[in-house]
Amino acid sequence: MKVTLQVQGMMCAHCENRVIQACKELDGLHEAEASAANHTVVCDYDETKISVDQIKETIEAVGYDVVA
């Protein structure tokens, strides 16, 4: 399953990588793509292993705000 999240606070490639690395730690996440320019994070995940809320919490734990 794929979800696109609106994320505020990402400014550069370092920010994108920080979000991607944090998400990759989640069991059940297949792929994550972050775009500072578009303020989005797109995650492909296994909904039987993790939830969107867990992904949001992970992004927020590294310092960014998930707004949608």
C-alpha positions as CSV (number, residue, x, y, z in Angstrom):
1,M,0.0,0.0,0.0
2,K,1.2,3.5,-0.8
3,V,0.6,6.7,1.2
4,T,1.7,10.3,0.5
5,L,2.2,12.5,3.5
6,Q,2.5,16.2,3.6
7,V,5.6,17.1,5.7
8,Q,6.7,20.5,6.9
9,G,10.2,21.4,7.9
10,M,12.3,19.6,5.2
11,M,14.6,22.1,3.6
12,C,17.3,20.1,1.7
13,A,18.7,16.7,0.7
14,H,20.0,16.1,4.2
15,C,16.5,16.5,5.6
16,E,15.1,14.1,2.9
17,N,17.8,11.5,3.8
18,R,17.1,11.9,7.6
19,V,13.4,11.1,7.0
20,I,14.1,8.2,4.6
21,Q,16.6,6.6,7.0
22,A,14.2,6.8,9.9
23,C,11.4,5.3,7.9
24,K,13.6,2.5,6.7
25,E,14.0,1.3,10.3
26,L,10.3,0.4,10.3
27,D,9.5,-3.3,9.9
28,G,7.1,-3.5,7.0
29,L,8.2,-0.4,5.1
30,H,9.3,-1.3,1.6
31,E,10.3,2.0,0.2
32,A,10.3,5.7,1.2
33,E,10.8,8.8,-1.0
34,A,11.1,12.2,0.4
35,S,10.9,15.6,-1.5
36,A,11.8,18.8,0.3
37,A,10.7,20.8,-2.7
38,N,7.2,19.2,-2.7
39,H,7.0,18.8,1.1
40,T,6.0,15.2,0.7
41,V,7.0,11.7,1.8
42,V,5.7,8.8,-0.2
43,C,5.9,5.4,1.6
44,D,5.2,2.0,0.2
45,Y,4.4,-0.3,3.2
46,D,2.8,-3.5,4.3
47,E,-0.4,-2.5,6.2
48,T,-0.4,-5.8,8.0
49,K,2.9,-4.9,9.7
50,I,2.7,-1.1,10.3
51,S,0.2,1.7,10.2
52,V,0.2,5.2,8.7
53,D,0.2,6.5,12.3
54,Q,3.5,4.7,13.0
55,I,5.0,6.2,9.9
56,K,3.8,9.7,10.9
57,E,5.2,9.2,14.5
58,T,8.6,8.1,13.1
59,I,8.8,11.2,10.8
60,E,7.8,13.5,13.7
61,A,10.3,11.8,16.0
62,V,13.2,13.0,13.8
63,G,11.9,16.6,13.9
64,Y,9.4,17.2,11.1
65,D,5.7,17.9,11.2
66,V,3.3,15.7,9.3
67,V,0.3,17.9,8.4
68,A,-1.7,15.5,6.2
